[in-house]
Amino acid sequence: MSTPDQIYTMATDTAELTEPELTADDLLVLEDPRFGPETVAVVTGAASGIGRATAVALAANGLTVVGADVNENGLEETVTLAADVGAPGDVRPIPTDLTDQADVEAMIETAAEAGDLRYVANIAGMQHIASLPDFPMEQYDLLLDVMLRAPFLVAKLAMPHIRATDDGVGAIANMSSIHGHYATQDKAAYITAKHGLDGLTRSIAAEGRGTLRGFSVSVGYVLTPLMVNQIEDTAQEREITEREVIEDVMLGQARTKEMMTPAEVANLFVFGFSKHGKHLNGGDLLWDGGYTTTYE
């Protein structure tokens, strides 16, 4: 496991910037009456990064996890990682194109057949760095399809199954961001999607009848493949060095001078789904190291 100092060292040297290895010790495991193999959780984006860590974390809590992603090889690696950390729950990989409605419908039906579908973690995401005047509309459309339309569709399809459980208890969680709270330059589509997800989260809560909850998770920069790929693009767009992107753009405004790990974000989903999160409904778990609440 990487220590905070090691994480910061990696974050300030792009030659060594890699996602930290996930171990069993990184994962939050809670006692919960609904955390067992009869309970199903859907995780989108489960082939890498936060989605992979969340699928493994939920399996570590004994749940049956349906991992959805277009990357079949990545899904198999997630299954292997869950076994490597000794997770008692089963991770079932379901190759899914989130832009294909039939694929999404089939994935949710598969999840519902696996047990009591109670939890959904909409995590799948992508990024494209460009100024508004230069932003390609095909990239805008794809990003919004994956990050806003797909979570809406997944929620639409999952809600009846959650309501059909014996007590109607469950939760749908959306991966938001500090960019769901404010905007920075050159990420207009991503920011639009994250602000939309916040509205979806509140809509789920409004229609959840008190037992089906909606919540979001907002964090700053996380050591994932998606984040690593952003560094070069941001450096080119802003005409600065990659080190300046990390130190000034990514970590400059934060008070906690280290990036989060995927496991740390996954643990927030575990907590939010658990009995300890029963009053988290329509709200946002803002774990941002001071990005959005402080300034110099």
Residue pairs with C-beta under 8 A, 6 or more apart in sequence:
1 20
1 21
1 23
1 25
1 26
2 10
2 20
2 21
2 261
4 258
6 20
7 20
7 223
7 258
7 259
7 261
8 257
8 258
8 259
9 16
10 16
10 17
10 18
10 20
10 223
11 17
11 223
11 246
11 250
11 251
11 258
11 259
12 243
12 246
12 247
13 243
14 231
14 242
14 243
14 246
17 223
17 228
17 231
17 246
18 223
18 228
19 49
19 223
19 224
19 225
19 228
19 261
19 262
20 223
20 261
20 262
20 263
22 52
22 53
22 56
22 81
22 85
22 261
22 262
22 263
23 85
24 60
24 85
24 86
26 261
26 263
26 264
27 56
27 57
27 60
27 85
27 263
27 266
27 267
27 270
28 57
28 267
28 270
28 271
29 60
29 61
29 270
30 61
30 270
30 271
30 274
30 275
30 276
32 61
32 274
32 275
33 275
34 118
34 169
34 275
35 61
35 62
35 63
35 274
36 62
36 63
37 62
37 63
37 64
37 88
37 89
37 90
37 115
38 64
38 115
38 116
39 63
39 64
39 115
39 116
39 118
39 119
40 63
40 64
40 65
40 66
40 111
40 112
40 114
40 115
40 116
40 117
40 118
40 119
41 58
41 63
41 64
41 65
41 66
41 118
41 119
41 120
41 121
41 273
42 65
42 66
42 68
42 107
42 108
42 111
42 117
42 119
42 120
42 121
42 154
42 158
43 51
43 54
43 55
43 58
43 65
43 66
43 67
43 68
43 120
43 121
43 123
44 51
44 68
44 69
44 96
44 98
44 121
44 122
44 123
44 124
44 150
44 151
44 154
45 51
45 52
45 68
45 69
45 123
45 124
45 125
45 175
46 52
46 54
46 55
46 65
46 67
46 68
46 69
46 74
46 75
46 78
46 91
46 93
46 123
47 67
47 69
47 70
47 71
47 72
47 73
47 74
47 75
47 77
47 78
48 69
48 71
48 74
48 78
48 224
48 225
48 226
49 222
49 224
49 225
49 226
49 262
50 123
50 175
50 222
50 224
50 262
50 265
50 266
51 67
51 69
51 121
51 123
51 124
52 67
52 74
52 77
52 78
52 81
52 262
53 261
53 262
53 263
53 265
53 266
54 121
54 123
54 262
54 265
54 266
54 269
54 270
55 65
55 67
55 78
55 82
55 91
56 78
56 81
56 82
56 85
56 87
56 91
56 266
57 263
57 266
57 267
57 269
57 270
58 65
58 89
58 119
58 121
58 266
58 269
58 270
58 273
59 65
59 82
59 87
59 88
59 89
59 90
59 91
60 82
60 85
60 86
60 87
60 88
60 89
61 89
61 270
62 88
62 89
63 89
63 119
64 89
64 90
64 92
64 114
64 115
65 82
65 89
65 90
65 91
65 92
66 92
66 94
66 107
66 110
66 111
66 114
67 75
67 78
67 79
67 91
67 92
67 93
67 94
68 94
68 95
68 96
68 98
68 107
68 124
69 75
69 93
69 95
69 96
69 124
70 95
70 96
70 97
70 98
72 93
72 95
75 93
75 94
75 95
76 93
78 91
78 93
79 91
79 93
82 89
82 91
92 110
92 114
94 106
94 107
94 110
94 111
96 103
96 104
96 106
96 107
97 103
98 104
98 124
98 145
98 146
98 150
98 154
99 142
99 145
99 146
99 149
99 150
101 153
104 150
104 153
104 154
104 157
105 157
108 117
108 154
108 157
108 158
108 161
111 117
111 158
111 161
112 161
116 165
116 166
117 158
117 161
117 162
117 165
117 170
118 162
118 165
118 169
118 170
118 171
118 273
119 170
119 171
119 172
119 173
119 273
120 154
120 155
120 158
120 170
120 171
120 172
120 173
121 173
121 175
121 269
122 150
122 151
122 154
122 155
122 172
122 173
122 174
122 175
122 197
123 175
124 146
124 147
124 150
125 146
125 147
125 175
125 190
125 226
126 142
126 143
126 146
126 147
126 226
127 143
127 187
127 190
127 226
127 229
127 230
127 233
128 135
128 136
128 139
128 140
128 143
128 189
128 190
129 186
129 187
129 230
129 233
129 234
129 237
130 136
130 139
130 186
130 237
131 185
131 186
131 188
131 237
132 188
135 188
135 189
139 189
140 188
140 189
143 189
143 190
143 193
144 189
144 192
144 193
144 196
147 190
147 193
147 194
147 197
148 192
148 193
148 196
148 197
148 200
151 174
151 197
151 200
152 200
154 172
155 172
155 200
155 204
155 214
158 172
159 172
159 204
159 207
159 208
159 212
162 168
162 169
162 170
162 172
162 212
163 209
163 212
167 211
168 209
168 211
168 212
169 211
169 212
170 211
170 212
170 213
171 212
171 213
171 214
171 215
171 272
171 273
171 277
172 201
172 204
172 212
172 213
172 214
173 214
173 215
173 216
173 217
173 269
173 272
173 273
174 197
174 198
174 200
174 201
174 214
174 215
174 216
174 217
175 197
175 216
175 217
176 194
176 197
176 198
176 201
176 216
176 217
176 218
176 284
177 190
177 194
177 218
177 219
178 218
178 219
178 220
178 286
178 288
178 291
178 292
179 187
179 190
179 191
179 194
180 191
180 194
180 195
180 197
180 198
180 216
180 218
180 284
181 218
181 286
181 288
181 292
182 292
183 191
184 191
184 249
185 238
186 234
186 237
186 238
197 216
198 216
198 284
200 214
201 214
201 215
201 216
201 282
201 284
202 214
202 282
203 214
204 212
204 213
204 214
204 282
205 213
205 214
205 215
205 281
205 282
206 282
208 214
208 281
210 281
213 277
213 278
213 280
213 281
213 282
214 281
214 282
215 272
215 277
215 280
215 281
215 282
215 283
215 284
215 285
216 283
216 284
216 285
217 265
217 268
217 269
217 272
217 284
217 285
217 287
218 284
218 285
218 286
218 287
218 288
219 260
219 265
219 268
219 287
219 288
220 250
220 254
220 259
220 260
220 287
220 288
220 289
220 291
221 227
221 250
221 251
221 254
221 259
221 260
222 259
222 260
222 261
222 262
222 264
222 265
223 259
223 260
223 261
223 262
224 262
227 250
227 259
231 242
231 245
231 246
232 242
234 245
234 249
235 241
235 242
235 244
235 245
238 245
238 249
240 248
240 249
250 259
251 257
251 258
251 259
253 290
253 291
253 294
253 295
254 288
254 289
254 290
254 291
255 289
255 290
255 294
256 289
256 290
258 289
260 287
260 289
264 287
265 287
268 285
268 287
271 277
271 285
272 280
272 285
286 292
